[in-house]
Amino acid sequence: MELLVAAVGLLLLALFGLVAVWALWRRSRGAAARVIANAEKEAARVVARAEIDGQRIQKDVEILARERLLTARTEFERESREQRLELSGLEHRLAEQEAGLEDRVGSVAEREQAIAGVESDLQEREGQLGAREEELGSAISEQRIRLEQIAGLTVEQAKGELLRSMENEARMDAANLVKRIEEETIEKSKEKARRVISMAIQRIASEHVVETTVSVVDLPSDEMKGRIIGREGRNIRAFEQATGVDLIVDDTPGAVILSCFEPVRREIARLALGNLIQDGRIHPGRIEELVAKVQAEMEEKLLSDGEAAALEVGIPDLHPELLKLVGRLQFRSSYGQNALKHSMEVAWLSHHMAAELGADAQIAKRAGLVHDIGKAVDRDMDGTHLELGRDLLRKYGEGDQVIHAMECHHGDYDPQSVEAVLVTAADALSAARPGARREILENYIKRLEKLESMAADFKGVEKVYAIQAGRELRIVVESEKLSDEDAIWLARDVAKKVEAELTYPGQIRVTVIRETRAVEYAR
């Protein structure tokens, strides 16, 4: 019985164990199924996300491709449009050139007809001249016979009398010249001694002369010198003729020198040469074109320089034309003192003295700045710089107090205001300070200006330039008004006038240039 109970107990335990094992197996199988199901769901979500990301990437790629295609198409259209414009311009220029060629062909045909007519006229005139020469020869011989009969002298005797008369006249002129030279030597010995001393000082003070009469233009390389000179020196000649400035090409490495006593002319030449070097096309036609362009642009530079000077001294409301003249004063000197710097210095001195004395400092400063405004135009207009300055200030609306203070600064008028007295004192202070002025340079510039004006008075003269520090006077004449023989006589007459009216050391070479330009095209 006990064994049976034990067996039943064991059997129940075994049964419970089997039930437990079966329950564990069912649970593990359900968990595995749930894991598998979860894994399948996760895989489905990953696949769906991957498909969405792939579609998004595909759309981005398509958008980028469309943008690049649009950019390429825009660039292609822009380049096509530029090419069409360029082709249109080329077609227009070709059409103009064809029209020009047709016009030239027509003008050539007309010239040929005109030349044929001129040739026939010349042949006809040659026949007429031959007949007239025969008539004149017979008339001259008859006239000579009549003169010999009337005077009672032969031709040889008359020539001898004329030569003796000319010889006596030359001897009298030489004697008078020697006497005059001796008298001048005695009367002006002190003056000549001062001149010798001044010339010696001027030779020693080379830096001052170089600074005020010479400009140095740097070159990118020494090869540029050959292009500046041109074939047989034609570029230099064209440049000097267009600017009136002496262009010196020497052994100085990487530079050429511009020499001229007129600062405005030298500045125009410096700017024009710089533009030519930068442009690279250096030939007579281009030189004339750039020089004319720089001359036109010089007005803008004068205005900007005048504005800068007026703003520096605190006068911003000057008339634009007066500002141009103020800027032009930088190219004017008085006894070697720069007129613009001198005017600014007088303005500041007048302002400070008027402020100390309780006078109108603005009027004093304004009158000080424009007190020498007439010197900006006195080389181009008749009258003293006081008269010219007074007219200019009235024309451009300056007040009576400013005009009165300006016209009193040299003592020509009695000052009626404190400001006028202060401007006069400031002008004297600025001019009298040590090192402000050099009389030698002013005399030198006046001599060169007088040289040019003496030659410009002759008929047929187009341009006159004093170059080589006044040792050469170069005259350009109008070829239509003067012949080659007239040019020879003009050089002789100018030389005689210079000898009679001007005092100078050494000798002055007078060169007359008569140029005829003929232009033709090779086709």
Salt bridges, closest charged atoms under 4 A:
GLU42 OE1 - ARG45 NH2 2.01
ASP53 OD1 - ARG56 NH2 2.89
GLU75 OE2 - ARG78 NH2 2.21
GLU82 OE2 - ARG78 NH1 2.72
GLU96 OE2 - HIS92 NE2 2.62
GLU161 OE2 - ARG164 NH2 2.50
GLU167 OE2 - ARG171 NH2 2.72
GLU184 OE2 - ARG180 NH1 3.22
GLU240 OE1 - ARG474 NH1 2.78
GLU262 OE1 - ARG379 NH1 2.79
GLU267 OE2 - ARG270 NH2 2.74
ASP279 OD2 - ARG281 NE 2.96
ASP279 OD2 - ARG286 NE 3.14
GLU288 OE2 - ARG517 NH2 2.71
GLU289 OE2 - ARG286 NH1 3.03
ASP305 OD2 - LYS301 NZ 2.91
ASP317 OD1 - ARG366 NH1 2.90
GLU321 OE2 - LYS324 NZ 3.80
GLU345 OE2 - ARG433 NE 3.02
ASP372 OD2 - HIS342 NE2 3.66
ASP372 OD2 - HIS371 NE2 3.16
ASP372 OD2 - LYS375 NZ 3.61
ASP372 OD1 - HIS385 NE2 3.39
ASP372 OD1 - HIS409 NE2 3.31
ASP378 OD2 - ARG332 NH2 2.79
GLU398 OE1 - ARG366 NE 2.71
GLU407 OE1 - ARG390 NH1 3.31
GLU407 OE2 - HIS404 ND1 3.71
ASP427 OD1 - HIS342 NE2 2.79
ASP427 OD1 - HIS371 NE2 3.20
GLU449 OE2 - ARG379 NE 2.75
GLU452 OE2 - ARG265 NH1 3.28
ASP457 OD2 - LYS497 NZ 3.76
GLU472 OE2 - ARG474 NH2 3.20
GLU478 OE1 - LYS481 NZ 3.30
ASP484 OD1 - ARG514 NH1 2.88
GLU515 OE1 - ARG517 NE 3.72
GLU520 OE1 - ARG111 NH1 3.40
